[in-house]
């Protein structure tokens, strides 16, 4: 049976595609701006840490606001609002050399909106797509993101060369505005919202909302396990990006042509696999793929340590992205489907908090290992995935959680 996405779902995908074109150009522009003015990559590292800190602090507010508000218009306000602000900042940057304050302003604008946007889209999609269409949509999100990022990063360098950094940042602002208009254009079915328990006292409503989630986590152990396990696939992408430059430096004598080649191979794996995701899931099953996807990513990370030929590394990168897409779609779709009622916004925030929590522990560990030797970094990254995959394999046993690990419906009684 062939599944077709609705026109409204395609509008959301187009919005994601536009946003990632801007994100691709923005990342290159920001890293270049920081390096030109400081001569160090450490400064850009501090910006990344600052981004994570802002995102962490706002996750609690974002999830609650999405469950009580209108997710569609939260997306529109986030995209159009930050787009217009970025355009104004880009115009101001062209008139002065005070780059540091503009970098902080851009980081704040983009990352203040990000938690709200992520929670809102997580809540919207299950109302547009059901069953296999939800799996297909989540797979196509990866394709749209990869294509948008590739176009953005490839176009950034010539634009910076012929124009300047502020012009590239302005393009990012324009893509956000267009992305917001695309979502505004989409007709989204009415989404059930949570009623306020205390009129006009938002802090008490916020406390009540997260008290409700903590009660659910205590009652439904599978929910927080699902949230933590689903963060693994995002860690793999971080591991890939973290070790790519050291690998090219050591194995290919700093020939950074291979950096683009391996990034392209990874993107190609994600795009090709997304076309067959629903058929693969239907054939293999979500329960099997839940541990197979994570364990295969661990094995492929191990292989990087032993392979030095460019063709072998491209093949590994392709298949790493393929298994990553399959695992993300399974984990994300089952998490969306098991949530009943106005709680998806907070569950999305919980998932993002899980990613931030594991990132803060495991990324420094893999970074330290990579500094010791490239093989050590890959062994640590692969071991993390294999151990998590093994835990999933054990937990899915009928005497423990069985099918309830990823499929038990979650609805608050409070």
Buried (B, 14 or more C-beta within 10 A) or exposed (E): EEBEBBEBBBBBBBBBBBBBBBBBBBBBBBBBBBEEEBEEEEBBEEBEEBBBEBBBEBBBBBBBBBBBBBBBBBBBBBBBBBBBBBBBBBEBBEEEEEBEEBBEBBBBBBBBBBBBBBBBBBBBBBBBBEEBBBBBBBBBBBBBBBBBBBBBBBBBBEBBEEEBBBBBBBBBBBBBBBBBBBBBBBEBEEBEBBEBEEEEEEEEBBBBBBEBBEEBBEEBEBBBBBBBBBBBBBBBBBBBEBBBBBBBBEBBEEEEEBBEBBBBBBBBBBBBBBEBBBBBBEEBEBBBBBBBBBBBBBBBBBBBBEBEEBEEBBBBBBBBBBBBBBBBBBBBBBBBBBBEEBBBBBBBBBBBBBBBBBBEEBBEEBBEBBEEEBBBBBBBBBBBBBBBBBBBBEBBEEEEBBEBBBBBEBEBEE
